[in-house]
Amino acid sequence: MARHITSTPVIEIFEDSLMWEGVVETFDVACNPNTKRCYGFAYRDDETLQYATIAETNEVNSPKMAVKTFIASRMQRQI
Protein backbone atom coordinates (compact mmCIF):
# COMPACT_ATOMS: atom_id res chain seq x y z
CA MET A 1 0.00 0.00 0.00
CA ALA A 2 1.19 3.52 -0.79
CA ARG A 3 0.04 6.89 0.52
CA HIS A 4 0.34 10.03 -1.60
CA ILE A 5 2.44 12.67 0.17
CA THR A 6 2.88 15.56 -2.24
CA SER A 7 3.06 16.76 -5.85
CA THR A 8 6.20 18.67 -6.80
CA PRO A 9 6.77 20.59 -10.04
CA VAL A 10 10.21 19.83 -11.49
CA ILE A 11 12.07 21.35 -14.44
CA GLU A 12 15.29 19.63 -15.47
CA ILE A 13 17.66 21.44 -17.84
CA PHE A 14 20.93 19.94 -19.08
CA GLU A 15 23.40 21.91 -21.19
CA ASP A 16 20.78 24.59 -21.92
CA SER A 17 18.26 21.99 -23.14
CA LEU A 18 14.95 21.24 -21.45
CA MET A 19 15.15 17.54 -20.60
CA TRP A 20 11.91 17.17 -18.65
CA GLU A 21 9.18 19.33 -17.19
CA GLY A 22 6.27 18.08 -15.15
CA VAL A 23 4.99 17.06 -11.76
CA VAL A 24 6.57 14.34 -9.63
CA GLU A 25 4.29 12.53 -7.20
CA THR A 26 5.81 11.40 -3.90
CA PHE A 27 4.44 8.35 -2.08
CA ASP A 28 5.18 6.70 1.24
CA VAL A 29 5.33 2.93 0.72
CA ALA A 30 4.13 0.60 3.47
CA CYS A 31 4.16 -2.78 1.71
CA ASN A 32 7.89 -3.12 1.03
CA PRO A 33 10.38 -3.35 3.92
CA ASN A 34 13.25 -2.20 1.66
CA THR A 35 11.53 0.89 0.23
CA LYS A 36 9.96 3.57 2.38
CA ARG A 37 9.26 6.18 -0.31
CA CYS A 38 9.01 6.36 -4.09
CA TYR A 39 8.58 8.99 -6.77
CA GLY A 40 6.39 8.70 -9.84
CA PHE A 41 5.90 10.79 -12.96
CA ALA A 42 4.74 10.64 -16.55
CA TYR A 43 6.92 11.17 -19.62
CA ARG A 44 6.60 10.86 -23.38
CA ASP A 45 8.50 8.22 -25.33
CA ASP A 46 7.99 9.31 -28.92
CA GLU A 47 4.24 9.96 -28.84
CA THR A 48 3.40 7.38 -26.17
CA LEU A 49 2.69 8.46 -22.61
CA GLN A 50 4.72 6.34 -20.19
CA TYR A 51 5.08 6.29 -16.40
CA ALA A 52 8.22 5.98 -14.31
CA THR A 53 8.61 5.08 -10.65
CA ILE A 54 11.85 5.53 -8.79
CA ALA A 55 12.49 4.12 -5.32
CA GLU A 56 14.06 6.48 -2.81
CA THR A 57 17.68 5.70 -1.87
CA ASN A 58 20.46 7.62 -0.14
CA GLU A 59 21.39 9.14 -3.51
CA VAL A 60 17.84 9.58 -4.81
CA ASN A 61 16.21 11.50 -1.99
CA SER A 62 14.06 14.13 -3.70
CA PRO A 63 11.69 14.49 -6.66
CA LYS A 64 14.37 16.40 -8.61
CA MET A 65 16.97 13.66 -8.00
CA ALA A 66 14.44 11.04 -9.14
CA VAL A 67 14.06 12.86 -12.46
CA LYS A 68 17.84 13.32 -12.83
CA THR A 69 18.41 9.62 -12.15
CA PHE A 70 15.78 8.65 -14.70
CA ILE A 71 17.25 10.93 -17.37
CA ALA A 72 20.79 9.66 -16.72
CA SER A 73 19.58 6.08 -17.02
CA ARG A 74 17.85 6.80 -20.33
CA MET A 75 20.92 8.59 -21.69
CA GLN A 76 23.18 5.65 -20.76
CA ARG A 77 20.89 3.27 -22.66
CA GLN A 78 21.31 5.36 -25.81
CA ILE A 79 25.11 5.11 -25.75
C-alpha positions, 0 to 999 in steps of 0.5 A: 500500500502507498500513501500520496504525500505531495506533488512537486513541479520539477524542471530539469535542464541539461546543457541549456536543453529542457530535458523534462518538465512536469509534476513528480508525485511522492508516495510513502510505501508501506508494503515493502520493507526495503523501500519507504518512499518512491517517486512517480511521474509521466513522460513521453517516449515518442508519442506514447505516454509512459510512467516511471517510478523511482524508489528512494535511496540515499542518492535519490532523496528528492523528486528532482533527484528522481528525475535526474536519475531517470534521465541519466539512465535513459541517456546511458541506454542510448550510448 
